[in-house]
Amino acid sequence: MFKKIFQIVLALSLVVSCAAPEKISYFQDASQYGISEPLLENHIRLRPEDKISIVVNTSNAELTSLFNLPYISQRIGSSTYSSAVSGYTVDAEGNIDFPVLGKLHVEGLTRAETAEYIKNELISKDQAKDPVVTVEFMNLTVAVMGEVAKPGRYAIDKDKLTLLDALSLAGDLTIYGRRDNVMVFRNVDGREISYKVDLCSASSLLLSPAYYIQQDDLIYVEPNEMRARQSTVNGNNVRSTSFWISLASLAASVATLVLRVL
């Protein structure tokens, strides 16, 4: 009887301990999955309230200073620091007010398209012959919440930021995060849209509209059952390997006692 009880308890503990890895590994179908068509490139496009820095360089120093916003100096202690924190904020109509050129509609443009647009405007209006225009993001961010190592808001510093990039910035998922149910919340034309992504499946990730992150996206990693049970008093004990080992030890002691009594 003792041997049979011990075998049952041991089998249960092995089932519990071996089930978890199936839900932890990323891209489990990657070896058999291939993309027949190229991924849809989803560059960051400017929206109202986005802030950008624009730097224009020309062979004429006077023109260069004319088109560039002044650097803002800041004194800390005995030292003075200068940083180009001054930028252009896209207004509600999707415009920026650029020196000499006036109102420019940049909503919906990428960084490269904005730079090319300003360059062409400068040339067509005989303001500069050989301008080099550089555009950088200043206040674009993505928020990552839930079961990640470092939840928080992170800056977007490139045109194409993937979901994996954003999760990496947050230190990756914890062991308690559900890989098969990562949610991405996005505002599209004034409506909140949510996307569910299964990181265990390469096809689910790569073909998802949420593969490329947009500014102001919110990524939420749902806790798995083990973490959810930890929110109750000793709720997770019934799922832990140590619990089953303790139960096996108790069952062995009880079986030994029963045998002695008999």
Buried (B, 14 or more C-beta within 10 A) or exposed (E): EBEEBBEEBEEBBEEBEEEBEEBBEBBBEBEEBEEEEEEEEBBBBBBEEBBBBBBBBBEEEEBBEBBBBEEEEEEEEEEEEEEBEEBBEBBEEBBBEBEEBEEBBBBEBBBEBBBBBBBEBBEEEEBBEEBEBEBBBBEBEBBBBBBBEEBEEBEBEEBBBBBBBBBEBBEBBBEBBBBBBBBBBBBEEEEEEEBEBBBBBBBBBBBBBBBBBBBBBBBBBBBBBBBBBBEEEEEBEEBBEEBBEEBBEEBBEEBEEEEEEE
